[in-house]
Amino acid sequence: MSAESKVCGVCSKNEAARDCEECGIPLCDMCAKEVLLQEVSPGSMVKPGVSLSPLRPGQTKKKVCPKCLAEADFM
């Protein structure tokens, strides 16, 4: 491991590939949890150059740590 690489803040074993999008701690791919959020605002149903059904809500994915997954309110 080089001096610039970060270690996962959850398992403290693997090299961190990203940061938690809620609290910012470094996460490896094994510890990162994916949350699928449904967006229901009218702006989320339109993508530039793509026509979507107004009945289909937009979706956003976030990578978070297990602690934030259990504690955070993603609504």
MIFI-830518 format. One record per atom (N, C-alpha, C): residue in one letter; z, x, y. Coordinates in steps of 0.1 Angstrom, whole numbers, plus 2048, in hexadecimal, padded with zeros to 3 digits. Layout:
BEGIN
<node type="A" z="Z" x="X" y="Y"/>
...
//
This chain:
BEGIN
<node type="M" z="800" x="808" y="7F4"/>
<node type="M" z="800" x="800" y="800"/>
<node type="M" z="800" x="809" y="80C"/>
<node type="S" z="7F8" x="805" y="816"/>
<node type="S" z="7F8" x="80D" y="822"/>
<node type="S" z="803" x="809" y="82C"/>
<node type="A" z="805" x="811" y="836"/>
<node type="A" z="810" x="80E" y="83F"/>
<node type="A" z="80E" x="801" y="847"/>
<node type="E" z="801" x="7FD" y="849"/>
<node type="E" z="7FE" x="7F1" y="850"/>
<node type="E" z="7FE" x="7E4" y="849"/>
<node type="S" z="7FF" x="7E5" y="83B"/>
<node type="S" z="7FF" x="7D9" y="834"/>
<node type="S" z="80D" x="7D2" y="834"/>
<node type="K" z="80D" x="7C5" y="833"/>
<node type="K" z="819" x="7BE" y="833"/>
<node type="K" z="81C" x="7B9" y="825"/>
<node type="V" z="829" x="7B7" y="822"/>
<node type="V" z="82D" x="7B2" y="815"/>
<node type="V" z="831" x="7A3" y="817"/>
<node type="C" z="82E" x="79C" y="80D"/>
<node type="C" z="831" x="78D" y="80D"/>
<node type="C" z="840" x="78B" y="811"/>
<node type="G" z="842" x="782" y="81A"/>
<node type="G" z="850" x="77E" y="81E"/>
<node type="G" z="857" x="775" y="814"/>
<node type="V" z="850" x="770" y="80A"/>
<node type="V" z="856" x="767" y="800"/>
<node type="V" z="85A" x="76E" y="7F4"/>
<node type="C" z="850" x="775" y="7EE"/>
<node type="C" z="853" x="77C" y="7E1"/>
<node type="C" z="857" x="78B" y="7E3"/>
<node type="S" z="853" x="790" y="7EE"/>
<node type="S" z="856" x="79F" y="7F1"/>
<node type="S" z="84F" x="7A8" y="7E7"/>
<node type="K" z="845" x="7A4" y="7E0"/>
<node type="K" z="83E" x="7AC" y="7D6"/>
<node type="K" z="830" x="7AF" y="7D9"/>
<node type="N" z="829" x="7A5" y="7DD"/>
<node type="N" z="81A" x="7A6" y="7DF"/>
<node type="N" z="817" x="7A8" y="7EE"/>
<node type="E" z="80B" x="7AE" y="7F0"/>
<node type="E" z="806" x="7B0" y="7FE"/>
<node type="E" z="802" x="7A3" y="804"/>
<node type="A" z="806" x="7A1" y="810"/>
<node type="A" z="804" x="794" y="818"/>
<node type="A" z="7F5" x="793" y="81B"/>
<node type="A" z="7EF" x="788" y="819"/>
<node type="A" z="7E1" x="785" y="81C"/>
<node type="A" z="7E0" x="77D" y="829"/>
<node type="R" z="7EA" x="775" y="82C"/>
<node type="R" z="7EA" x="76C" y="838"/>
<node type="R" z="7F8" x="76A" y="83D"/>
<node type="D" z="7F9" x="762" y="847"/>
<node type="D" z="806" x="75E" y="84D"/>
<node type="D" z="808" x="74F" y="84B"/>
<node type="C" z="814" x="74B" y="849"/>
<node type="C" z="817" x="73D" y="849"/>
<node type="C" z="813" x="736" y="856"/>
<node type="E" z="80C" x="72B" y="856"/>
<node type="E" z="807" x="725" y="862"/>
<node type="E" z="812" x="71D" y="869"/>
<node type="E" z="81E" x="71C" y="863"/>
<node type="E" z="829" x="715" y="869"/>
<node type="E" z="833" x="71F" y="86F"/>
<node type="C" z="838" x="728" y="867"/>
<node type="C" z="843" x="731" y="86C"/>
<node type="C" z="83E" x="73F" y="86E"/>
<node type="G" z="832" x="743" y="869"/>
<node type="G" z="82D" x="750" y="86C"/>
<node type="G" z="830" x="75B" y="862"/>
<node type="I" z="838" x="759" y="858"/>
<node type="I" z="83C" x="764" y="84F"/>
<node type="I" z="82F" x="768" y="847"/>
<node type="P" z="82E" x="775" y="843"/>
<node type="P" z="823" x="779" y="83B"/>
<node type="P" z="824" x="773" y="82D"/>
<node type="L" z="818" x="76F" y="827"/>
<node type="L" z="817" x="769" y="81A"/>
<node type="L" z="80C" x="770" y="812"/>
<node type="C" z="80F" x="771" y="805"/>
<node type="C" z="805" x="776" y="7FB"/>
<node type="C" z="7FD" x="769" y="7F6"/>
<node type="D" z="7F2" x="76B" y="7EF"/>
<node type="D" z="7EB" x="75F" y="7EA"/>
<node type="D" z="7F2" x="757" y="7E0"/>
<node type="M" z="7FB" x="75E" y="7D9"/>
<node type="M" z="803" x="756" y="7CF"/>
<node type="M" z="80E" x="74D" y="7D5"/>
<node type="C" z="814" x="751" y="7E0"/>
<node type="C" z="81E" x="74A" y="7E6"/>
<node type="C" z="81A" x="740" y="7F0"/>
<node type="A" z="80D" x="741" y="7F5"/>
<node type="A" z="808" x="738" y="7FF"/>
<node type="A" z="806" x="72A" y="7F9"/>
<node type="K" z="80A" x="720" y="800"/>
<node type="K" z="808" x="712" y="7FB"/>
<node type="K" z="7FE" x="70B" y="805"/>
<node type="E" z="7F5" x="703" y="7FF"/>
<node type="E" z="7EB" x="6FD" y="808"/>
<node type="E" z="7F0" x="6EE" y="80A"/>
<node type="V" z="7EF" x="6EA" y="817"/>
<node type="V" z="7F3" x="6DC" y="81A"/>
<node type="V" z="7E6" x="6D6" y="820"/>
<node type="L" z="7E3" x="6CA" y="81B"/>
<node type="L" z="7D7" x="6C3" y="820"/>
<node type="L" z="7DC" x="6B8" y="829"/>
<node type="L" z="7D8" x="6B9" y="836"/>
<node type="L" z="7DC" x="6AF" y="840"/>
<node type="L" z="7D0" x="6A6" y="843"/>
<node type="Q" z="7D4" x="699" y="844"/>
<node type="Q" z="7CA" x="68F" y="848"/>
<node type="Q" z="7CA" x="68D" y="857"/>
<node type="E" z="7BF" x="68E" y="85D"/>
<node type="E" z="7BF" x="68B" y="86C"/>
<node type="E" z="7B8" x="67E" y="86E"/>
<node type="V" z="7BE" x="675" y="876"/>
<node type="V" z="7B8" x="668" y="877"/>
<node type="V" z="7B4" x="665" y="886"/>
<node type="S" z="7B4" x="66F" y="88E"/>
<node type="S" z="7AF" x="66D" y="89C"/>
<node type="S" z="7A0" x="66C" y="89C"/>
<node type="P" z="79A" x="665" y="8A5"/>
<node type="P" z="78B" x="663" y="8A5"/>
<node type="P" z="784" x="671" y="8A7"/>
<node type="G" z="78A" x="67A" y="8AE"/>
<node type="G" z="783" x="687" y="8AF"/>
<node type="G" z="782" x="68F" y="8A2"/>
<node type="S" z="78C" x="68D" y="899"/>
<node type="S" z="78B" x="694" y="88C"/>
<node type="S" z="781" x="68F" y="883"/>
<node type="M" z="77B" x="683" y="886"/>
<node type="M" z="771" x="67E" y="87D"/>
<node type="M" z="763" x="682" y="881"/>
<node type="V" z="761" x="68A" y="88B"/>
<node type="V" z="754" x="68E" y="890"/>
<node type="V" z="754" x="69E" y="88F"/>
<node type="K" z="74A" x="6A3" y="889"/>
<node type="K" z="747" x="6B1" y="888"/>
<node type="K" z="73A" x="6B4" y="88F"/>
<node type="P" z="738" x="6BE" y="897"/>
<node type="P" z="72C" x="6C1" y="89D"/>
<node type="P" z="720" x="6C2" y="893"/>
<node type="G" z="716" x="6BA" y="895"/>
<node type="G" z="70A" x="6BB" y="88D"/>
<node type="G" z="70B" x="6B4" y="880"/>
<node type="V" z="716" x="6AD" y="87D"/>
<node type="V" z="718" x="6A6" y="870"/>
<node type="V" z="71D" x="698" y="873"/>
<node type="S" z="717" x="68F" y="86D"/>
<node type="S" z="71B" x="681" y="86F"/>
<node type="S" z="724" x="67D" y="863"/>
<node type="L" z="730" x="679" y="867"/>
<node type="L" z="73A" x="675" y="85D"/>
<node type="L" z="73D" x="666" y="85E"/>
<node type="S" z="741" x="660" y="854"/>
<node type="S" z="745" x="652" y="854"/>
<node type="S" z="752" x="650" y="85D"/>
<node type="P" z="752" x="647" y="866"/>
<node type="P" z="75F" x="645" y="86E"/>
<node type="P" z="76A" x="640" y="865"/>
<node type="L" z="768" x="63D" y="859"/>
<node type="L" z="773" x="639" y="850"/>
<node type="L" z="779" x="644" y="848"/>
<node type="R" z="772" x="650" y="849"/>
<node type="R" z="777" x="65C" y="842"/>
<node type="R" z="780" x="664" y="84B"/>
<node type="P" z="78C" x="666" y="849"/>
<node type="P" z="795" x="66E" y="851"/>
<node type="P" z="792" x="67D" y="850"/>
<node type="G" z="794" x="684" y="85A"/>
<node type="G" z="792" x="693" y="85A"/>
<node type="G" z="79D" x="699" y="852"/>
<node type="Q" z="79B" x="6A5" y="84D"/>
<node type="Q" z="7A5" x="6AC" y="845"/>
<node type="Q" z="7A6" x="6BB" y="84A"/>
<node type="T" z="7B2" x="6BF" y="84B"/>
<node type="T" z="7B5" x="6CD" y="84E"/>
<node type="T" z="7BE" x="6D3" y="844"/>
<node type="K" z="7BB" x="6E0" y="840"/>
<node type="K" z="7C4" x="6E7" y="837"/>
<node type="K" z="7CC" x="6F1" y="83E"/>
<node type="K" z="7D8" x="6F2" y="83A"/>
<node type="K" z="7E1" x="6FD" y="83F"/>
<node type="K" z="7E7" x="704" y="834"/>
<node type="K" z="7E9" x="711" y="835"/>
<node type="K" z="7F0" x="71A" y="82C"/>
<node type="K" z="7FE" x="71C" y="831"/>
<node type="V" z="808" x="718" y="829"/>
<node type="V" z="816" x="719" y="82D"/>
<node type="V" z="81E" x="720" y="822"/>
<node type="C" z="82A" x="724" y="826"/>
<node type="C" z="834" x="72A" y="81C"/>
<node type="C" z="83B" x="71E" y="815"/>
<node type="P" z="841" x="721" y="809"/>
<node type="P" z="848" x="716" y="802"/>
<node type="P" z="853" x="710" y="80A"/>
<node type="K" z="85A" x="717" y="812"/>
<node type="K" z="865" x="712" y="81A"/>
<node type="K" z="85F" x="708" y="824"/>
<node type="C" z="855" x="70B" y="82B"/>
<node type="C" z="84F" x="702" y="835"/>
<node type="C" z="849" x="6F6" y="82E"/>
<node type="L" z="844" x="6F8" y="822"/>
<node type="L" z="83E" x="6EC" y="81A"/>
<node type="L" z="849" x="6E2" y="817"/>
<node type="A" z="855" x="6E7" y="814"/>
<node type="A" z="860" x="6DE" y="811"/>
<node type="A" z="866" x="6D8" y="81D"/>
<node type="E" z="867" x="6DF" y="829"/>
<node type="E" z="86E" x="6DB" y="834"/>
<node type="E" z="866" x="6D5" y="840"/>
<node type="A" z="85A" x="6DA" y="842"/>
<node type="A" z="852" x="6D6" y="84E"/>
<node type="A" z="84D" x="6C7" y="84C"/>
<node type="D" z="84C" x="6C1" y="858"/>
<node type="D" z="846" x="6B4" y="858"/>
<node type="D" z="837" x="6B6" y="85D"/>
<node type="F" z="82E" x="6B3" y="855"/>
<node type="F" z="820" x="6B6" y="858"/>
<node type="F" z="818" x="6AA" y="85D"/>
<node type="M" z="81F" x="6A0" y="862"/>
<node type="M" z="819" x="694" y="867"/>
<node type="M" z="816" x="696" y="876"/>
//
